[in-house]
Amino acid sequence: MEIARARPLLRWAVRTRQRPIYNLQFSVFNFQFQKPAASASAALSFLNAIVLAGAAAFLIPLIIHLLNKRKVVTVRWGAMHLLHQVIRQRKRKMKIEQLLLLITRISIPIILALCLARPVLTALRSLGLGSSSLIVMLDDSFSMRAPAEKTSTPGASVADQARNDLQQISQALPGGSAEQVILSGGTPRKLLDQATTTRDIVPKKLADVPSMSGPVLANDAFQAATAALKDAPNAAREVVIMSDFQEADWKAIAEGAALPALESLSKQEPKPQITFYRIGSDLAENLSIASADLSAMVVAETQPIGLRVRIKNHGKRPWQDIPVHLETDGARLRTARVSLAPEGEAVLSFTHAFDKVGDHSLSVRLEGDSFSDDNAFHTTVQVRNQLNVLLIDGKPSPEPLNGATDFLELALTPHAAAAASLKDLIRIKKVELRKLRDDDYKQTEVIVLANVERLQGRAFGDLDKFVKDGGGLLIFAGPECDLDWYNRELFRKGEGLLPAAIKGQARAEIASSPARILQQRLTHPSVLYFNDTRGGRLQDAEFRHWLEFAPINSEKTQRILNLDRNVPLLLEKKHGRGRVIASATTANAEWSNLPLQPFFVPLMQRLTTYLATEGSAQAWQLVGTSIHLPLEKADLGAEFTLRDPTGQTQVLKSAKEGESVFVQSPPISQPGIFQLTRAGSGKTTLLAFNVDGTESNLKALPAADIEKIATRHDAAFADDLQSYQSLDRTRRHGTELWQPLLIALLCLLFFEVLLQQRIAKG
């Protein structure tokens, strides 16, 4: 009871006995802007730094507190000693409460000033940035010509949208930033020789990029970006992959395929910021000519030539009665119609006979869809009076079809062998090895060696000169071949005619399990026709015996066909202006049943005509490649006029490369038929260019899969310009902290009110 009555007096006594309860030392933040070490991870800056002066308002509650300090007044009271313990406990509690209240009141103006100053936390500035180096991997493949999904310009393509977005990204770069673009469609290449800090150069250069390249080879593109990044002049570096992310190019990567070049790029120090930037297309339906194959590479007058065309529907809707037109030399001949199921395809066959010797164009066009850039296929056809082929028989036989060249004779001149009225393109001259004369090589385009043991005297030297001057050579193996001579004289450590050294002979160990031609996608011009089994099923041929070639170590040599024993069947090598094809088997049925197969006739004719016309223009090339036409040495310095399908012309001049003379053009940027005319003579060569058919499937990788690729490689993902700009502000200009600071300020104000009320009640 006595203690209860004494509580008011106790409270007064405690308050009057207070001493200054603490000493606080304050220091003002000093912000120094200097170039930090590259290893620093973050830095703080302010968008309204002048407002930081308002933080000085923290002195107001401090001054008020100091002015309100009370001097101690001692009042003697007899019963005071009974309350000493309670007073000490209450005094400690009040000190803590007063300290918290003062800290809260001092913090409020400081946090308010920080909030108004808009602090920004940035990682890029820690690298000493005012400027950065930007590498853009820009997809310039054919699929980028499709209509864009998000665009302010009606009818703009994905490529147009990419250029516009890239221009805005470029303009937002800090002053002094360097910029380089890697065109990643087909073979990756730099847009500029060196990175530029001038903002208008890249848009001007990109205006001349037609977006007609082939598929994106992602790993090769990242290798090119890594090489460009090594030349980057600034410590802060960014890599942006700008693409429609066509599923055909990126699906394997989304499913986990390795990207070693990107992994290497992301491990560079200082680490570059990597962003996958997707630009989508709203085109869901597309028709295209997926492929077209000629039955022959060269034909005779009035000899029919076949053209097999494969038309593909890449969309979900069916198409009915689509017109398909056949055109020759610019004139429409006939029209067929075709219907296509969703994601289906159809094959059409056309035939035509030319009645005039020379170069002719052959085109197929289809109508129906809105994306017409891939609705045509163009090729050239050479019409000749005849091709002269010399067959050198190393082991003739009086019995039919037992000689080394007997089957070849039938395959190359089938109409003459059948006593038909049709004319054969190829005219053969057949000689035995022992009767070979010096002048047999004259007036010949292709020479065939079949089971020839060796060449004697001038015959070998003349053969080497024949090929170097542009002739074709086809070599067939056989039991009579002197392998030591072939390796020593024909191969000559890679400098001779033979495409590869010969290790020896091999055979199928089990008679019931012969070797067969490996089933794979064929890419060599002479065998493209056989990708469709209607041209002949190559795997039906059985090989009991073959020559085994040594591993290929030369860039001049390539495989045409392989056996399923991981050994080549046909090899090709460039030698001077001419080419050599070597076969691991015989031209007769001694080692295999190849000559007994129905496709043996078109295969031999295509190999022969390929060798005979290799010095002339190809039937067609992909857009993005260059014209590279061999000429006679007398044509050095000659001028040529190149006319494109729109009628625009440019002048080309022949030049010498090593011992050869060529006329070469810049990369061709549009499909169609081109005319190359030699000044003075009026002689015109036709050349055909087509877009890459694999680019016609416009289906894009889902955004979620692209984001997975980015996450897997510690990169960012942006789906449009706005999301990229937001991401870039976070990385370049930093993350603004005013929002969490405002929340902290409100919490402090609420806490101050509660604390004040608690102290007042006490």
C-alpha positions in Angstrom: 0.0 0.0 0.0 2.8 2.4 0.9 4.7 1.6 -2.3 1.5 2.2 -4.4 1.1 5.6 -2.8 4.7 6.5 -3.5 4.6 5.7 -7.3 3.9 9.3 -8.4 6.8 10.6 -6.3 8.9 7.7 -7.6 8.3 8.7 -11.2 9.2 12.3 -10.5 12.4 11.3 -8.7 13.5 9.1 -11.5 12.9 11.8 -14.1 14.8 14.4 -12.1 17.8 12.1 -11.5 18.3 11.5 -15.2 21.8 12.1 -16.6 22.7 12.6 -20.3 22.2 9.0 -21.3 24.5 8.7 -24.3 27.0 10.3 -26.5 26.5 9.9 -30.3 29.1 10.5 -33.0 27.8 11.3 -36.5 29.7 11.3 -39.7 28.4 12.5 -43.0 28.7 10.2 -46.0 31.4 11.2 -48.4 30.8 10.0 -51.9 33.9 9.7 -54.1 33.5 8.9 -57.8 36.6 7.2 -58.9 37.6 4.4 -61.2 37.3 1.2 -59.1 39.0 -2.1 -59.7 37.5 -4.4 -62.3 36.7 -7.0 -59.6 34.3 -4.7 -57.8 30.8 -6.0 -57.9 28.6 -3.0 -57.2 28.5 0.8 -56.8 26.0 3.4 -55.5 25.1 6.6 -57.3 22.3 9.2 -57.0 20.0 10.6 -59.7 19.2 13.8 -57.5 22.4 14.0 -55.5 21.7 17.7 -54.5 18.8 16.6 -52.3 21.2 14.7 -50.1 21.8 18.0 -48.3 18.4 17.5 -46.7 19.9 14.7 -44.7 21.3 17.5 -42.4 17.8 17.8 -41.0 18.8 14.9 -38.6 20.4 17.7 -36.5 16.9 19.1 -35.5 15.9 16.2 -33.2 19.4 16.0 -31.9 19.5 19.7 -31.0 16.0 19.5 -29.4 17.1 16.6 -27.3 20.2 18.4 -26.1 18.2 21.5 -25.2 15.7 19.5 -23.2 18.4 17.9 -21.0 17.6 18.7 -17.3 19.9 19.3 -14.5 19.8 16.9 -11.6 17.8 18.2 -8.6 18.4 16.2 -5.4 15.4 15.9 -3.0 16.2 14.2 0.2 13.5 11.8 1.4 13.8 9.4 4.2 12.2 6.4 2.6 14.2 6.8 -0.6 16.6 4.0 0.2 13.6 1.5 0.0 13.1 2.3 -3.7 16.7 2.2 -5.0 16.4 -1.2 -6.8 13.1 -0.3 -8.6 14.6 3.1 -9.7 17.7 1.4 -11.2 15.6 -1.0 -13.2 13.3 1.7 -14.5 16.2 3.9 -15.4 17.8 1.3 -17.6 14.5 0.7 -19.5 13.9 4.4 -20.1 17.5 4.8 -21.4 16.9 2.2 -24.0 13.5 3.6 -25.0 14.9 7.2 -25.2 17.9 5.9 -27.3 15.6 4.1 -29.8 13.4 7.2 -30.1 16.3 9.5 -30.8 17.8 7.1 -33.4 14.4 6.8 -35.0 13.9 10.5 -35.2 17.4 11.1 -36.6 16.9 8.3 -39.2 13.7 9.7 -40.6 15.2 12.9 -42.2 18.2 10.9 -43.4 16.1 8.2 -45.1 13.7 10.8 -46.5 16.7 12.7 -48.1 18.0 9.4 -49.5 14.6 8.5 -51.0 14.3 11.9 -52.7 17.9 11.7 -54.0 16.9 8.4 -55.8 19.9 6.2 -55.1 20.9 3.7 -57.8 22.8 0.5 -57.3 24.7 -0.5 -60.4 27.2 -3.2 -61.3 28.4 -1.8 -64.6 29.6 1.5 -63.1 31.9 -0.6 -60.8 33.9 -1.4 -63.9 34.8 2.2 -64.4 32.1 2.8 -67.0 31.0 5.7 -68.8 31.1 3.6 -71.9 30.8 0.0 -72.9 31.4 -2.3 -75.9 28.4 -3.8 -77.5 28.5 -6.9 -79.8 25.3 -7.7 -81.5 24.9 -11.2 -83.1 22.3 -10.3 -85.7 20.5 -13.1 -87.5 20.4 -12.2 -91.2 19.0 -15.6 -92.4 16.2 -15.8 -94.9 13.5 -16.5 -92.2 14.1 -12.9 -90.9 12.2 -11.6 -94.0 8.9 -12.9 -92.6 6.4 -10.3 -91.3 7.2 -9.1 -87.8 4.9 -9.8 -84.8 5.3 -6.5 -82.9 5.9 -3.6 -85.2 4.6 0.0 -85.5 5.3 -0.1 -89.3 2.7 -2.1 -91.3 4.3 -4.8 -93.4 7.7 -4.5 -91.7 9.7 -7.8 -91.6 11.4 -9.3 -88.6 14.7 -8.0 -90.1 13.3 -4.5 -90.3 12.1 -4.7 -86.7 15.6 -6.0 -85.7 17.3 -3.0 -87.4 14.9 -0.5 -85.7 15.4 -2.0 -82.3 19.1 -2.2 -82.8 19.2 1.5 -83.7 17.4 2.5 -80.5 19.6 0.3 -78.4 22.6 1.9 -80.1 21.4 5.4 -79.5 21.0 4.7 -75.8 24.6 3.7 -75.4 26.7 6.0 -73.2 29.1 8.3 -75.1 32.3 6.7 -76.3 30.7 3.2 -76.4 31.9 0.9 -79.2 29.6 -1.2 -81.4 30.1 -4.2 -83.6 27.6 -6.4 -85.5 28.2 -10.1 -86.3 25.9 -11.2 -89.1 25.2 -14.8 -87.9 23.2 -16.3 -90.8 25.2 -18.9 -92.9 28.9 -18.2 -92.4 29.3 -15.7 -89.6 31.0 -12.5 -90.5 31.6 -9.0 -89.2 29.5 -6.1 -90.5 32.4 -3.7 -89.9 36.2 -4.2 -90.1 36.5 -2.5 -86.7 34.1 -1.6 -83.9 32.7 1.9 -84.2 31.7 4.7 -81.8 29.9 6.6 -84.6 26.2 5.8 -84.2 25.0 6.3 -87.8 27.5 3.9 -89.4 25.8 0.6 -88.3 22.3 1.6 -89.6 23.7 2.6 -92.9 25.6 -0.6 -93.3 22.6 -2.8 -92.2 20.5 -1.1 -94.9 22.5 -3.0 -97.5 22.1 -6.4 -95.7 19.3 -8.4 -97.6 18.7 -11.1 -95.0 19.1 -13.9 -97.5 21.6 -16.0 -95.7 21.3 -19.6 -94.7 20.6 -21.2 -91.3 22.2 -19.9 -88.1 25.1 -22.0 -87.0 25.0 -21.0 -83.4 28.3 -22.2 -82.2 30.2 -20.7 -85.2 28.4 -17.4 -84.5 29.4 -17.4 -80.9 33.0 -18.1 -81.9 32.9 -15.0 -84.2 31.4 -13.0 -81.3 34.2 -14.2 -79.0 36.8 -13.1 -81.5 35.2 -9.7 -81.8 34.9 -9.3 -78.1 38.7 -9.7 -77.7 39.1 -6.5 -79.6 36.6 -4.6 -77.5 38.1 -1.3 -76.3 36.0 -1.0 -73.1 36.1 -3.0 -69.9 32.3 -3.3 -69.8 31.1 -5.6 -72.5 27.6 -6.7 -73.7 26.6 -9.4 -76.2 23.1 -9.3 -77.6 21.8 -12.3 -79.7 19.1 -10.8 -81.9 17.1 -13.4 -83.8 13.7 -15.0 -84.6 15.2 -18.2 -83.0 13.9 -20.5 -85.8 13.2 -23.9 -84.3 15.3 -25.7 -86.9 18.4 -23.8 -85.8 17.9 -23.8 -82.0 15.8 -26.8 -81.1 18.8 -29.1 -80.4 20.3 -26.4 -78.2 17.1 -26.0 -76.2 17.1 -29.8 -75.7 20.5 -29.6 -74.1 23.0 -29.7 -76.9 26.3 -28.1 -75.9 27.4 -24.6 -77.0 31.1 -24.7 -76.1 31.7 -21.3 -77.8 29.0 -19.6 -75.6 30.4 -21.3 -72.5 33.8 -20.0 -73.4 32.4 -16.5 -74.0 30.6 -16.4 -70.7 33.8 -17.3 -68.8 35.8 -14.3 -70.1 37.0 -11.7 -67.6 35.6 -9.2 -67.1 32.4 -11.2 -67.7 30.2 -9.8 -70.5 26.5 -9.2 -70.1 24.7 -11.7 -72.5 21.1 -11.2 -73.6 19.0 -13.4 -75.9 16.7 -10.9 -77.7 13.8 -12.5 -79.5 12.0 -10.8 -82.4 8.9 -12.9 -83.4 6.9 -13.3 -86.6 3.2 -13.4 -86.9 3.4 -15.6 -90.1 2.0 -19.1 -89.3 1.4 -20.3 -92.9 4.0 -20.8 -95.6 4.4 -22.7 -98.8 7.8 -23.3 -100.4 9.7 -25.2 -103.0 11.8 -27.4 -100.7 14.0 -28.9 -103.4 14.3 -29.4 -107.1 16.5 -32.0 -108.8 17.5 -32.3 -112.5 17.8 -35.7 -114.1 21.0 -34.6 -115.8 23.5 -31.9 -115.4 24.1 -31.5 -119.2 21.9 -32.6 -122.0 22.1 -32.9 -125.8 19.8 -31.1 -128.2 16.3 -32.4 -128.2 17.2 -34.8 -125.3 14.4 -34.6 -122.6 15.5 -33.4 -119.2 13.5 -34.2 -116.1 12.9 -31.8 -113.2 11.5 -33.3 -110.0 10.1 -30.6 -107.6 9.2 -31.1 -104.0 6.7 -28.6 -102.6 6.2 -28.3 -98.8 3.4 -26.9 -96.7 4.9 -25.6 -93.4 1.6 -24.5 -91.9 -1.5 -26.0 -90.2 -4.0 -25.3 -92.9 -4.6 -27.3 -96.1 -4.1 -25.8 -99.6 -6.1 -26.8 -102.6 -5.2 -26.4 -106.3 -2.0 -24.4 -106.0 -0.7 -23.3 -109.4 2.9 -24.4 -110.2 4.4 -22.9 -113.3 7.4 -24.2 -115.4 9.4 -21.5 -117.1 12.3 -21.7 -119.5 14.4 -18.7 -120.6 11.9 -16.4 -119.0 8.8 -17.8 -120.9 6.1 -19.8 -119.2 5.7 -23.2 -120.7 3.0 -25.0 -118.7 1.2 -25.0 -115.3 0.3 -27.9 -113.0 -1.8 -27.8 -109.9 -1.2 -29.4 -106.5 -3.0 -29.8 -103.2 -1.2 -30.0 -99.9 -2.4 -31.4 -96.5 -1.4 -29.5 -93.3 2.4 -29.8 -92.9 2.3 -32.1 -95.9 4.3 -32.2 -99.2 3.8 -33.1 -102.8 6.2 -34.0 -105.6 5.7 -32.8 -109.2 7.7 -34.0 -112.2 8.3 -31.9 -115.4 10.1 -32.7 -118.6 11.4 -30.5 -121.3 13.7 -30.8 -124.4 15.8 -27.8 -125.6 16.3 -27.5 -129.3 19.2 -25.1 -129.2 22.8 -25.5 -128.0 24.0 -23.2 -125.2 23.0 -22.1 -121.7 19.3 -22.1 -120.8 17.4 -21.2 -117.6 14.8 -23.4 -116.1 12.5 -22.1 -113.3 9.6 -23.4 -111.2 7.2 -21.0 -109.4 4.2 -21.6 -107.2 1.4 -19.2 -106.2 -0.8 -19.0 -103.2 0.7 -17.7 -100.0 1.7 -14.2 -98.8 5.4 -15.0 -98.3 6.6 -15.4 -101.9 10.3 -15.1 -101.4 10.7 -18.9 -101.3 8.1 -19.8 -103.9 10.6 -20.2 -106.8 13.5 -22.4 -107.8 16.0 -21.5 -110.6 18.6 -23.5 -112.3 20.7 -23.4 -115.5 20.9 -26.2 -118.1 23.9 -26.7 -120.4 22.8 -28.0 -123.8 25.8 -29.4 -125.7 26.3 -31.2 -129.0 28.3 -33.8 -127.3 30.8 -34.6 -124.5 33.9 -36.5 -125.4 35.1 -39.2 -123.0 38.2 -41.3 -123.3 37.9 -44.8 -121.7 41.3 -46.4 -121.0 40.8 -50.2 -120.4 43.5 -51.8 -118.2 42.1 -55.3 -118.7 40.1 -55.8 -121.9 38.2 -59.0 -122.5 36.8 -60.6 -125.6 33.8 -61.8 -123.6 30.9 -59.4 -123.3 30.8 -57.3 -120.1 34.1 -58.8 -118.7 36.3 -56.0 -119.7 37.1 -53.2 -117.3 35.2 -50.6 -119.2 32.4 -52.6 -120.8 29.7 -51.6 -118.3 30.8 -48.0 -118.5 30.4 -48.0 -122.3 26.8 -49.1 -121.9 26.1 -46.6 -119.1 27.5 -43.6 -120.9 25.9 -44.4 -124.3 22.7 -46.2 -123.6 20.8 -45.1 -126.7 23.6 -46.2 -129.0 23.9 -49.5 -127.2 20.1 -50.1 -127.6 20.2 -48.9 -131.3 17.6 -46.2 -130.3 16.8 -43.2 -132.4 17.6 -40.8 -129.5 20.9 -39.1 -129.4 23.4 -39.7 -126.6 25.1 -36.7 -125.1 28.3 -38.5 -124.5 30.6 -39.8 -127.2 33.1 -42.3 -126.1 36.5 -43.4 -127.4 37.7 -46.7 -125.9 41.4 -47.7 -126.0 43.4 -50.5 -124.4 46.2 -49.4 -122.1 48.9 -51.0 -124.2 47.6 -49.2 -127.4 47.3 -45.7 -125.7 48.9 -43.0 -128.0 50.0 -39.5 -127.2 47.3 -37.8 -129.2 44.4 -39.8 -127.6 44.0 -37.1 -124.9 43.1 -34.4 -127.5 39.5 -33.2 -128.0 38.6 -34.9 -124.7 36.7 -33.5 -121.7 36.9 -36.5 -119.4 39.4 -39.4 -119.2 38.5 -42.7 -117.3 41.2 -45.1 -116.0 39.7 -48.5 -115.3 41.8 -51.2 -113.7 44.9 -49.6 -115.2 48.2 -51.0 -113.8 50.3 -47.9 -114.4 51.0 -45.3 -117.1 54.3 -45.3 -118.9 56.4 -42.6 -120.5 54.7 -39.3 -121.6 51.3 -40.7 -120.9 51.5 -39.8 -117.2 52.9 -36.3 -117.6 50.3 -35.6 -120.3 47.5 -36.8 -118.0 48.7 -34.5 -115.2 48.8 -31.5 -117.6 45.3 -32.5 -119.0 43.7 -32.2 -115.5 45.6 -29.0 -114.5 44.3 -27.4 -117.7 40.7 -28.1 -116.7 40.0 -31.7 -117.7 38.2 -34.3 -115.6 39.7 -37.6 -114.5 37.7 -40.6 -113.2 39.8 -43.5 -111.7 38.3 -47.0 -111.0 40.2 -49.5 -109.0 40.9 -53.1 -110.0 43.1 -56.1 -109.3 45.6 -55.1 -111.9 46.4 -51.7 -110.2 50.0 -51.3 -109.0 49.3 -49.8 -105.6 52.9 -48.8 -105.0 53.0 -46.9 -108.3 49.6 -45.2 -107.5 50.9 -44.0 -104.1 54.3 -43.0 -105.4 53.4 -41.3 -108.7 49.7 -40.6 -108.6 49.4 -39.5 -105.0 52.9 -38.0 -104.5 52.4 -37.2 -100.9 49.3 -35.2 -101.6 50.7 -33.2 -104.6 49.6 -35.6 -107.3 46.3 -36.6 -109.0 45.1 -39.2 -106.5 42.8 -37.8 -103.8 44.2 -40.0 -101.1 46.9 -42.6 -100.5 45.9 -46.2 -100.8 46.4 -48.4 -97.7 45.6 -51.7 -99.5 42.7 -53.9 -100.5 39.9 -54.9 -98.1 37.1 -57.4 -98.4 33.9 -58.4 -96.7 34.9 -61.1 -94.2 31.5 -62.8 -94.4 30.1 -63.4 -97.9 26.5 -63.0 -96.7 27.3 -59.6 -95.2 28.8 -57.4 -97.9 29.5 -53.7 -97.5 26.8 -51.2 -98.7 26.7 -47.5 -99.5 26.1 -45.6 -96.3 22.7 -44.1 -96.1 23.1 -40.3 -95.4 22.0 -37.0 -96.7 24.0 -36.4 -99.9 25.4 -32.9 -100.6 27.8 -33.3 -103.5 26.3 -31.9 -106.8 26.9 -35.1 -108.7 24.7 -37.3 -106.3 22.1 -34.8 -105.1 19.6 -36.5 -107.4 19.8 -39.7 -105.3 18.5 -38.1 -102.1 15.1 -39.1 -103.4 14.9 -42.9 -103.6 12.9 -42.5 -106.9 16.3 -41.6 -108.5 17.6 -45.0 -107.3 18.2 -46.8 -104.1 22.0 -46.7 -103.6 21.9 -49.0 -100.6 21.0 -51.9 -102.9 24.5 -52.2 -104.2 26.7 -54.8 -102.5 30.5 -54.6 -102.3 32.6 -57.7 -101.7 36.0 -56.1 -102.3 37.3 -52.5 -102.3 40.4 -50.4 -101.9 40.9 -48.8 -98.5 42.1 -45.2 -98.7 44.2 -43.6 -96.0 42.7 -40.8 -93.8 42.1 -37.6 -95.7 44.3 -34.7 -94.6 43.8 -32.2 -97.4 41.2 -29.5 -97.8 41.2 -30.1 -101.5 39.8 -33.6 -101.0 36.2 -34.4 -100.1 34.1 -37.6 -99.9 31.2 -38.1 -102.3 29.9 -41.5 -101.2 30.9 -43.7 -98.2 30.6 -47.4 -97.4 29.0 -48.5 -94.2 32.4 -49.7 -93.0 33.5 -46.1 -92.4 35.6 -45.9 -95.5 35.1 -43.8 -98.6 33.7 -45.2 -101.9 34.1 -42.1 -104.0 36.6 -39.3 -103.4 37.1 -36.0 -105.2 40.1 -33.7 -105.4 40.7 -30.4 -107.1 43.9 -30.4 -109.2 44.8 -27.2 -111.0 41.7 -26.1 -112.9 40.4 -29.7 -113.2 39.1 -32.3 -110.8 39.7 -36.0 -110.1 37.2 -38.6 -108.8 38.6 -41.9 -107.5 36.5 -45.0 -106.9 37.4 -47.7 -104.4 35.7 -50.3 -106.5 35.8 -51.6 -110.1 33.8 -50.3 -113.0 32.7 -53.9 -113.8 31.0 -56.6 -111.7 34.3 -58.2 -110.5 34.2 -56.6 -107.0 30.6 -55.6 -106.6 27.1 -55.7 -108.2 27.1 -51.9 -108.6 27.1 -52.1 -112.4 24.0 -54.3 -112.3 21.9 -51.7 -110.4 19.4 -49.6 -112.3 20.9 -46.4 -110.9 24.4 -47.2 -112.3 23.5 -45.5 -115.6 22.4 -42.1 -114.1 25.2 -42.3 -111.5 28.0 -42.7 -114.1 26.5 -40.1 -116.4 26.2 -37.5 -113.6 29.8 -38.2 -112.4 31.1 -37.8 -116.0 29.1 -34.7 -116.8 30.1 -33.2 -113.5 33.8 -33.6 -114.3 33.2 -32.3 -117.9 31.5 -29.1 -116.8 33.3 -28.3 -113.5 35.2 -25.6 -115.3 32.0 -23.8 -116.2 29.3 -22.3 -114.0 27.4 -24.4 -111.5 23.7 -25.3 -112.2 22.8 -23.1 -109.2 24.2 -21.6 -106.1 22.8 -20.4 -102.7 22.2 -16.7 -102.2 25.0 -15.3 -100.2 27.7 -17.0 -102.1 29.8 -15.4 -104.9 30.3 -16.0 -108.5 33.8 -17.5 -108.9 34.2 -18.6 -112.6 37.5 -19.9 -113.9 38.7 -18.4 -117.2 41.5 -19.0 -119.7 44.8 -17.3 -119.0 44.2 -15.1 -122.1 41.2 -13.6 -120.3 43.3 -11.9 -117.6 42.1 -8.3 -117.2 39.0 -8.8 -119.2 35.8 -7.0 -118.2 32.4 -8.6 -117.6 29.0 -7.1 -117.1 26.8 -8.8 -114.5 23.0 -8.2 -114.9 20.8 -9.2 -112.0 17.1 -10.3 -112.2 15.9 -6.7 -111.7 18.0 -5.4 -114.6 20.7 -3.7 -112.4 24.2 -4.1 -113.7 27.7 -4.0 -112.4 31.1 -4.4 -114.0 33.5 -7.1 -112.9 37.1 -7.6 -113.9 39.0 -10.9 -114.1 42.1 -11.3 -111.9 44.8 -13.9 -111.3 44.8 -16.2 -108.3 47.9 -18.3 -108.2 48.4 -19.8 -111.6 44.7 -19.5 -112.5 42.5 -16.6 -113.8 39.0 -16.0 -112.4 36.2 -13.6 -112.5 34.6 -13.1 -109.1 31.6 -11.1 -107.9 30.6 -9.8 -104.4 28.2 -12.1 -102.5 24.9 -12.4 -104.4 22.0 -11.0 -102.4 18.9 -12.1 -104.3 17.6 -15.2 -106.0 17.0 -15.5 -109.7 18.8 -15.8 -113.0 21.9 -13.6 -113.5 23.6 -12.9 -116.8 27.4 -12.6 -117.1 28.5 -11.1 -120.4 32.1 -10.6 -121.5 32.8 -7.2 -122.9 33.6 -7.2 -126.6 32.7 -10.8 -127.4 29.0 -10.7 -126.3 29.3 -14.2 -124.9 26.8 -14.6 -122.1 26.9 -17.2 -119.2 23.7 -17.8 -117.2 23.9 -18.3 -113.4 21.2 -19.2 -111.0 20.8 -18.4 -107.3 18.3 -19.8 -104.8 17.4 -19.2 -101.2 18.2 -22.0 -98.6 15.2 -24.2 -98.4 15.8 -25.1 -94.8 14.9 -21.5 -93.9 11.3 -21.8 -95.2 10.0 -23.5 -92.0 9.3 -20.3 -90.1 8.3 -22.1 -86.8 10.1 -20.4 -84.0 11.3 -21.8 -80.7 8.9 -21.0 -77.9 9.9 -18.0 -75.7 10.1 -20.3 -72.7 12.7 -22.5 -74.4 14.8 -19.5 -75.3 14.6 -18.3 -71.7 15.8 -21.8 -70.6 18.8 -21.5 -72.9 19.6 -18.1 -71.5 19.2 -19.3 -67.9 21.4 -22.3 -68.5 24.2 -20.0 -69.7 23.8 -17.3 -67.0 22.3 -14.9 -69.6 19.3 -12.7 -69.7 16.2 -12.9 -72.0 14.2 -10.1 -73.6 11.1 -10.5 -75.7 10.8 -6.9 -77.0 12.5 -3.6 -76.9 10.7 -2.5 -73.8 11.8 -5.5 -71.8 15.3 -5.1 -73.0 15.4 -1.4 -72.1 14.1 -2.3 -68.6 16.8 -5.0 -68.3 19.4 -2.6 -69.6 18.5 0.1 -67.1 18.9 -2.4 -64.3 22.3 -3.5 -65.6 23.7 -0.2 -67.0 22.1 2.5 -64.9 21.4 0.2 -61.9 18.4 -0.6 -59.7 16.7 2.4 -58.0 16.4 1.9 -54.3 13.8 4.7 -53.5 11.0 2.2 -53.2 12.4 0.1 -50.4 13.7 3.3 -48.7 10.1 4.7 -48.8 8.8 1.6 -47.2 11.5 1.8 -44.5 10.6 5.5 -43.9 6.9 4.6 -43.4 7.9 1.8 -41.0 10.1 4.3 -39.0 7.3 6.8 -38.7 4.9 4.1 -37.5 7.5 2.8 -35.0 8.2 6.4 -33.7 4.5 6.9 -33.0 4.3 3.6 -31.1 7.4 4.3 -29.1 6.4 7.8 -28.2 3.0 6.5 -26.9 4.8 3.8 -24.9 7.1 6.3 -23.3 4.2 8.7 -22.5 2.3 5.9 -20.8 5.3 5.0 -18.7 
